Amino acid sequence: MPSDLLAALCLVLLIEGLLLFAAPEAWKRAVEQLAAQPAVRLRTYGGFMVIAGLASLYLVRGG
């Protein structure tokens, strides 16, 4: 279990690093746009992402 969590965190770092490496200006623009959003909207997006991630994990793990 801990190794799975560590592997998932490594993949997150890999994807984030690739985005920063390949398109730093686009990443900056995206962060600026996110900073301009109200906290309620970001919280809503975050909630949807958590639900989508859990559902995807359930399907991938053979649930």
C-alpha positions in Angstrom: 0.0 0.0 0.0 2.6 2.6 0.9 4.6 1.8 -2.3 1.4 2.4 -4.4 0.9 5.8 -2.8 4.5 6.7 -3.4 4.3 5.5 -7.0 1.2 7.7 -7.5 3.0 10.7 -6.0 5.9 10.1 -8.3 3.7 10.0 -11.3 2.1 13.3 -10.2 5.6 14.9 -10.0 6.5 13.4 -13.4 3.4 14.9 -15.1 3.7 18.3 -13.4 7.4 18.4 -14.3 6.7 17.5 -18.0 4.1 20.3 -18.2 6.6 22.8 -16.7 9.4 21.6 -19.0 7.4 21.5 -22.2 5.2 24.6 -21.9 6.2 26.9 -19.1 4.4 30.0 -20.5 1.1 28.1 -20.9 1.6 26.8 -17.3 2.0 30.4 -16.1 -1.1 31.6 -17.9 -3.1 28.7 -16.5 -1.9 29.6 -12.9 -2.8 33.2 -13.5 -6.3 32.3 -14.6 -6.7 30.0 -11.6 -5.6 32.7 -9.3 -8.3 35.0 -10.7 -11.1 32.5 -9.9 -13.2 32.8 -6.7 -12.3 30.2 -4.0 -15.8 28.7 -4.3 -15.3 27.8 -7.9 -11.9 26.3 -7.3 -13.3 24.3 -4.4 -16.1 23.0 -6.7 -13.5 22.1 -9.4 -11.4 20.3 -6.8 -14.4 18.3 -5.6 -15.2 17.2 -9.1 -11.6 16.2 -9.6 -11.6 14.1 -6.4 -14.8 12.3 -7.4 -13.5 11.7 -10.9 -10.2 10.4 -9.6 -11.8 8.1 -7.1 -14.2 6.7 -9.7 -11.3 6.2 -12.2 -9.2 4.5 -9.5 -12.1 2.2 -8.7 -12.5 1.3 -12.4 -8.7 0.9 -13.0 -8.2 -1.3 -9.9 -11.0 -3.7 -11.1 -13.8 -2.6 -8.8 
